[in-house]
Amino acid sequence: RPVSRERLLSEIINIFEEILIQIGSDKDKVLQNWKARCQLIGEKVRIFDDEREEFGVFDDLDENGFLILKSKSGLKTIHYGELSLR
C-alpha cells in the first residue's frame, strides 16, 4: 500500500529523537539494544577506506558504538570505513 513520505520521515525523526533522549539518560541500555540487533558480530568482515583494507572478525562494539575488529595483529577499534562481508 502507498506510504506517505512525509509521515515516514516524521516517524523516523521521532524514533531518532527518542534514541537521542535514551542515550542521554541510559547510554548502556541503548548500546546493549544495538548489540542485540547486530547480526554481524562474530562474522568475518572486510573494512576498507580510500587508503587501506583490513580483514578480520567483527568482534564487538565498544562503549562508544565503534566496531572492534579482531585480526591477526590483535584487536583494533574501527572509527570509519566501509564494511563488507568476506
C-alpha distances in whole Angstrom, upper triangle without the diagonal:
4,6,10,12,15,14,13,17,18,17,19,22,22,22,24,27,27,28,31,32,32,34,36,37,37,36,37,35,32,34,34,30,30,32,31,27,29,29,31,34,37,36,38,36,37,38,38,39,41,44,44,42,42,42,42,40,37,40,38,37,40,40,38,35,37,37,40,41,44,46,49,50,49,46,45,42,40,39,37,36,33,33,32,33,36
4,7,9,12,11,11,14,16,16,17,20,21,21,23,25,26,27,29,31,31,33,35,36,36,36,37,34,32,33,34,30,30,32,31,28,29,30,32,35,38,36,38,36,37,37,37,38,39,43,43,41,42,42,42,40,37,40,38,37,39,39,37,35,36,36,40,41,44,46,49,50,49,46,44,42,39,38,36,35,32,32,32,33,36
4,6,9,8,7,10,12,12,13,16,17,17,19,21,22,23,26,27,28,29,32,33,33,32,34,31,28,30,31,28,27,30,29,26,27,28,30,33,36,35,36,35,36,35,36,35,37,41,41,40,40,40,40,38,35,38,36,34,36,36,34,32,33,34,37,39,42,44,47,48,47,44,42,39,37,35,33,33,30,30,31,32,35
4,5,5,6,9,10,11,12,14,15,17,18,20,21,23,24,26,27,29,31,32,32,32,34,32,29,31,32,28,28,31,30,27,29,30,32,34,38,36,38,36,37,36,36,36,37,41,41,40,41,41,41,40,37,39,37,35,37,36,34,32,34,34,38,40,43,45,48,49,48,44,42,39,37,35,33,33,31,31,32,33,37
4,5,5,6,8,10,11,12,14,15,16,18,20,21,22,24,26,27,29,31,31,30,32,30,27,29,30,27,26,29,29,26,27,28,30,32,36,34,36,34,34,33,33,32,34,37,38,37,38,38,39,37,34,37,35,32,34,34,31,29,31,32,36,37,40,42,46,46,45,42,40,37,34,32,30,30,28,29,29,31,35
4,6,5,6,9,10,11,12,14,15,16,18,20,21,23,24,26,27,29,30,29,32,30,27,29,31,27,26,30,30,27,28,30,31,34,37,36,38,36,36,35,35,34,35,39,39,39,40,40,40,39,36,38,35,33,35,34,31,29,31,33,36,38,42,44,47,48,46,43,40,37,35,32,31,31,30,30,32,33,37
4,5,5,6,9,10,10,12,14,15,17,18,20,21,23,24,26,27,28,28,30,28,25,27,29,25,25,28,28,25,27,28,30,33,36,35,37,35,36,35,35,35,37,40,40,40,40,40,40,38,35,37,34,32,34,33,31,29,31,32,36,38,41,43,47,47,46,42,40,37,35,32,31,32,30,31,32,33,37
4,5,5,6,9,10,11,12,14,16,17,18,20,21,23,25,26,26,26,28,26,22,25,26,23,22,25,25,22,23,25,27,29,33,32,34,32,32,31,32,32,34,37,37,36,37,37,36,35,32,33,31,29,31,30,28,26,28,29,33,34,37,40,44,44,42,39,37,34,31,29,28,28,27,27,28,29,33
4,5,5,6,9,10,10,12,14,15,16,18,20,21,23,25,25,24,27,25,22,24,26,22,21,25,25,22,23,25,27,29,32,32,33,31,32,30,30,30,32,35,35,35,35,36,36,34,31,33,30,28,29,29,26,24,26,28,31,33,37,39,43,43,41,38,35,32,30,27,26,26,25,26,27,29,33
4,5,5,6,9,10,11,12,14,15,17,19,20,21,23,24,24,26,24,21,24,26,22,22,26,26,23,25,27,29,31,34,34,36,34,34,33,33,32,34,37,38,37,38,38,38,36,33,34,32,29,30,29,27,25,27,29,33,35,38,41,45,44,43,39,37,34,31,29,28,29,28,29,30,32,36
4,5,5,6,8,10,11,12,14,15,17,18,20,21,22,22,24,21,19,21,23,19,19,23,22,20,22,24,26,28,32,31,34,32,33,31,32,32,34,37,37,37,37,37,36,34,31,32,29,27,28,27,25,23,26,27,31,33,36,39,43,43,41,37,36,32,30,28,27,28,27,27,29,30,34
4,5,5,6,9,10,11,12,14,15,16,19,20,20,20,22,20,17,19,21,17,16,20,20,18,19,22,23,25,29,28,30,28,29,28,29,28,31,34,34,33,33,33,33,31,27,29,26,24,25,24,22,20,22,24,28,30,33,36,39,39,37,34,32,29,27,24,24,24,24,24,25,27,31
4,5,5,6,9,10,10,12,14,15,17,19,19,19,22,20,17,19,21,19,18,22,22,20,21,24,25,27,31,30,32,30,31,29,30,29,31,34,34,34,34,34,34,32,29,30,27,24,25,24,22,20,23,25,28,31,34,37,40,40,38,35,32,29,27,24,24,25,25,25,27,29,33
4,5,5,6,9,10,11,12,14,16,17,18,18,21,19,16,19,21,18,18,22,22,20,22,25,26,28,31,32,34,32,33,31,32,32,34,37,37,36,36,36,36,34,30,31,28,25,26,24,22,21,24,26,29,32,35,38,42,42,39,36,34,30,29,26,26,28,27,28,30,31,35
4,5,5,6,9,10,11,12,14,15,16,16,18,16,13,16,17,14,14,18,18,16,18,21,23,24,28,28,31,29,30,29,30,30,33,35,35,34,33,34,33,30,27,28,24,22,23,21,20,18,21,23,26,29,32,35,39,39,36,33,31,28,26,24,24,26,25,25,27,28,32
4,5,5,6,9,10,11,13,14,15,14,17,15,12,14,17,14,13,17,18,16,18,21,22,23,27,27,29,27,28,26,28,27,30,32,32,31,31,31,31,29,25,26,23,20,21,19,17,16,18,21,24,27,30,33,37,36,34,31,28,25,23,21,21,23,23,23,25,27,31
4,5,5,6,9,10,11,13,14,14,17,16,13,16,18,16,16,20,20,19,21,24,25,26,30,30,33,31,32,29,31,30,32,35,35,34,34,34,34,32,28,29,25,22,22,20,18,18,21,23,26,29,33,36,39,39,36,33,31,27,26,23,23,26,26,26,29,30,34
4,5,5,6,9,10,11,12,12,15,13,11,14,16,14,14,18,18,17,19,23,25,25,29,30,32,31,32,30,32,31,34,36,36,35,35,35,34,31,28,28,24,21,22,19,18,17,21,23,26,29,32,35,39,39,36,32,31,27,26,24,25,27,27,27,29,31,34
4,5,5,6,9,10,10,9,12,10,7,11,13,11,11,15,15,15,16,20,21,22,25,26,29,27,29,27,28,28,31,33,33,32,31,31,30,28,24,24,21,17,18,16,14,14,17,19,22,25,29,32,35,35,32,29,27,23,23,21,21,24,24,24,26,27,31
4,5,5,6,9,10,9,13,12,9,12,15,14,13,17,18,18,19,22,23,23,27,28,30,28,29,27,29,28,31,32,32,32,31,32,31,29,25,25,22,18,18,16,14,14,17,20,23,26,29,32,36,35,32,29,27,23,22,20,21,23,24,24,27,29,32
4,5,5,7,9,9,13,12,10,13,16,15,15,18,20,19,21,25,26,26,29,31,33,32,33,31,32,32,34,36,36,35,35,35,34,32,28,28,24,20,20,17,16,16,20,23,25,29,32,35,39,38,35,31,29,26,25,23,24,27,28,28,31,32,36
4,5,5,5,7,9,8,7,10,12,11,12,15,16,17,18,22,24,23,27,28,31,30,31,29,31,31,34,36,35,34,33,33,32,29,25,25,21,18,18,15,14,14,18,21,23,27,29,33,36,36,33,29,27,24,24,22,24,26,27,27,29,30,34
4,6,5,4,8,8,6,9,11,11,12,14,16,17,18,21,22,22,25,27,29,28,29,27,29,28,31,33,32,32,30,31,29,27,23,23,19,15,15,12,11,11,15,18,20,24,27,30,33,33,30,26,24,21,21,19,21,24,25,24,27,29,32
4,6,6,10,11,10,12,15,15,15,18,20,20,21,25,26,25,29,30,32,31,32,30,31,31,33,35,34,34,33,34,32,30,27,26,22,19,17,14,13,14,18,21,23,27,30,33,36,35,32,28,27,23,23,21,23,26,28,28,31,32,35
4,6,9,9,10,12,14,14,16,18,19,20,22,26,27,26,29,31,33,32,34,32,34,34,36,38,37,37,35,35,34,31,28,26,23,20,18,15,15,16,20,23,24,28,31,34,37,36,33,29,28,25,25,24,26,29,30,30,33,34,37
4,6,6,7,9,10,11,13,15,16,17,19,22,24,22,26,28,30,30,31,30,32,32,35,36,35,34,33,33,31,28,25,23,19,17,15,12,13,14,17,20,22,25,28,31,34,34,30,27,26,23,23,22,24,27,28,28,30,31,34
4,6,5,6,9,10,11,12,14,16,16,20,21,20,23,25,27,26,28,26,28,28,32,32,31,31,29,29,27,25,21,20,16,13,12,9,9,10,14,16,18,22,24,28,31,30,27,23,22,19,20,18,21,24,25,24,27,28,31
4,5,5,6,9,10,10,12,14,15,19,19,18,21,23,26,25,27,26,28,29,32,33,31,30,28,28,26,23,20,18,14,12,11,8,9,10,14,16,17,20,22,26,29,29,25,22,21,18,19,19,21,24,25,24,27,27,30
4,5,5,6,9,10,11,13,14,18,19,18,21,23,26,26,28,27,30,30,34,35,33,32,30,29,27,24,21,19,16,13,13,11,12,12,16,17,19,22,24,28,31,31,28,24,24,21,22,21,23,26,26,25,27,27,30
4,6,5,6,9,10,11,12,16,17,16,20,22,25,24,26,24,27,27,31,32,31,30,28,28,26,23,19,18,15,12,12,10,11,10,13,15,17,21,23,27,30,30,27,23,22,19,19,18,20,23,23,22,24,25,28
4,5,5,6,9,10,10,14,15,13,17,19,21,21,23,21,24,25,28,29,28,27,25,24,22,19,16,15,11,8,9,7,8,7,10,12,14,17,20,23,27,26,23,19,19,16,16,16,18,20,21,19,22,22,25
4,5,5,6,9,10,13,14,13,16,18,21,21,24,23,26,27,31,32,30,28,26,25,22,19,16,15,11,9,11,10,11,10,13,14,15,18,20,24,27,27,24,20,20,18,19,19,21,23,23,21,23,23,25
4,5,5,6,9,12,14,13,17,19,22,22,24,23,26,28,31,32,31,29,27,26,24,21,17,16,13,11,13,13,13,11,14,15,17,20,22,25,29,29,26,23,22,20,20,20,21,23,22,21,22,22,25
4,5,5,6,10,11,11,15,16,19,18,21,20,23,24,27,29,27,25,23,23,21,18,14,14,11,9,11,11,11,8,11,12,14,17,19,23,26,27,24,20,20,17,17,16,18,19,19,17,19,19,22
4,5,5,8,9,8,11,13,17,16,19,19,22,24,27,28,26,24,22,21,18,15,12,11,8,7,10,11,12,9,11,11,12,15,16,20,23,24,21,18,18,16,16,16,18,19,19,16,18,18,20
4,6,8,10,9,12,14,18,18,21,21,25,27,30,31,29,27,25,23,20,17,14,13,11,11,13,14,15,12,15,14,15,18,19,22,26,27,24,21,21,19,19,20,21,22,21,19,20,19,22
4,6,9,10,13,14,17,17,20,20,23,25,29,30,28,26,24,22,20,17,14,14,12,12,15,16,16,13,15,14,16,18,20,23,26,27,25,22,22,20,19,19,20,21,19,17,18,17,20
4,6,6,10,11,14,13,16,16,20,22,25,27,24,22,20,19,17,14,10,11,9,9,13,15,15,11,12,11,13,14,16,19,23,24,22,19,18,16,16,17,17,17,16,13,14,14,17
4,6,8,8,12,12,15,16,20,22,26,27,25,22,20,18,16,12,10,11,11,12,16,18,18,14,15,13,14,15,16,19,22,24,22,19,19,18,17,19,19,18,16,13,13,12,14
4,6,5,8,8,12,13,16,19,23,24,21,18,16,14,12,9,7,9,9,11,14,17,17,14,13,10,11,11,13,15,19,20,19,16,16,15,14,16,16,15,14,10,10,9,11
4,6,9,10,13,14,17,20,24,24,22,19,16,14,11,8,5,6,6,8,12,15,16,12,12,9,9,10,11,14,17,19,16,14,14,14,14,16,17,17,16,12,13,11,13
4,7,9,13,14,18,21,25,25,22,19,16,13,10,6,5,6,8,11,14,17,19,16,15,11,11,10,9,12,15,17,15,13,15,15,15,18,19,18,17,14,13,11,12
4,6,10,12,16,19,23,23,20,17,14,11,8,5,6,8,10,13,16,20,20,17,16,12,12,10,10,12,15,17,16,15,15,16,15,18,18,17,15,11,10,8,9
4,7,10,14,17,20,20,17,14,11,7,6,4,6,9,12,15,18,21,21,18,16,13,12,9,9,10,12,15,14,14,14,15,14,18,17,15,14,10,9,6,6
4,7,10,13,17,17,14,11,8,6,6,6,6,10,12,14,17,20,20,17,15,11,11,9,10,10,13,15,15,14,13,14,12,15,14,12,10,7,6,4,5
4,7,10,13,14,11,7,6,5,7,8,9,13,15,16,18,22,21,18,15,12,12,9,11,10,13,15,15,14,13,14,11,14,12,10,8,6,5,6,6
4,7,11,11,8,6,5,6,8,10,10,13,14,15,17,20,18,16,13,10,11,9,12,11,14,15,15,14,11,11,8,11,9,6,5,5,6,9,10
4,7,8,6,4,6,9,12,14,14,17,18,18,19,22,20,18,15,13,14,12,15,14,16,16,17,16,14,13,10,11,9,5,5,7,8,11,12
4,6,6,7,9,12,15,17,16,19,20,19,20,23,20,19,16,14,16,15,18,17,19,19,20,18,15,14,11,11,8,5,6,9,11,15,15
4,6,8,12,15,18,21,20,23,24,23,24,26,24,22,19,18,20,18,21,20,22,21,22,21,18,18,14,14,11,8,9,13,14,18,18
4,7,10,14,17,20,20,23,24,23,24,26,24,23,19,18,19,17,20,18,20,18,20,20,17,17,14,14,12,10,12,14,16,19,19
4,7,10,14,17,17,20,21,21,22,25,23,22,18,16,17,14,16,14,16,15,17,17,14,15,12,13,12,9,11,12,14,16,16
4,7,10,13,14,17,19,19,21,24,23,21,17,15,15,12,14,12,14,14,15,15,13,14,12,14,12,9,9,10,11,13,12
4,7,10,11,14,16,17,18,22,21,19,15,13,12,9,10,8,10,11,12,12,10,12,10,13,12,10,10,10,10,12,11
4,7,9,12,15,16,18,22,22,19,16,13,12,8,8,7,9,10,11,12,11,13,12,15,14,12,12,10,10,10,8
4,7,9,12,14,16,20,20,18,15,11,10,6,5,4,8,10,9,9,10,12,11,15,15,14,13,11,11,10,9
4,6,9,12,14,18,19,16,14,10,8,6,5,7,10,12,10,10,11,12,12,15,16,15,14,11,11,10,10
4,6,8,11,15,15,12,11,7,6,5,6,9,13,14,12,10,10,10,10,13,14,13,13,10,11,10,11
4,7,10,13,14,12,11,8,5,5,6,9,13,13,11,8,10,10,11,14,16,16,16,13,14,13,14
4,7,10,11,9,8,6,5,7,9,13,16,16,13,10,10,9,11,13,15,16,16,14,16,15,17
4,7,8,5,5,5,6,9,11,15,18,18,15,11,11,9,9,11,13,15,16,14,16,17,19
4,5,5,5,7,7,10,13,16,19,18,15,11,10,8,10,10,14,16,18,16,19,20,22
4,6,7,10,10,14,16,20,23,22,18,15,14,11,13,12,16,19,20,19,22,23,25
4,6,9,11,14,17,20,24,22,19,16,14,10,11,10,13,16,18,18,21,22,25
4,7,9,12,16,19,22,21,19,15,13,10,10,9,11,14,15,15,18,19,22
4,6,10,13,16,19,18,16,12,10,6,6,6,8,11,13,12,16,17,19
4,6,10,12,16,16,14,10,8,6,5,7,9,10,11,10,13,14,16
4,7,10,13,13,10,6,6,5,6,9,11,13,14,12,14,15,16
4,6,10,10,8,6,5,6,7,11,12,12,13,11,13,13,13
4,7,8,6,5,7,9,10,14,16,16,16,14,15,14,14
4,5,5,6,8,11,12,16,17,16,16,14,15,14,13
4,6,8,10,14,15,19,20,19,20,18,18,17,15
4,7,8,12,14,17,19,18,20,18,19,19,18
4,7,10,13,16,18,18,20,18,19,19,18
4,7,10,13,15,16,18,16,18,18,18
4,6,10,12,13,15,14,17,17,18
4,6,9,11,14,13,16,17,19
4,6,8,10,10,13,15,17
4,7,10,11,15,17,19
4,7,9,13,16,18
4,6,10,13,15
4,7,10,12
4,7,9
4,6
4
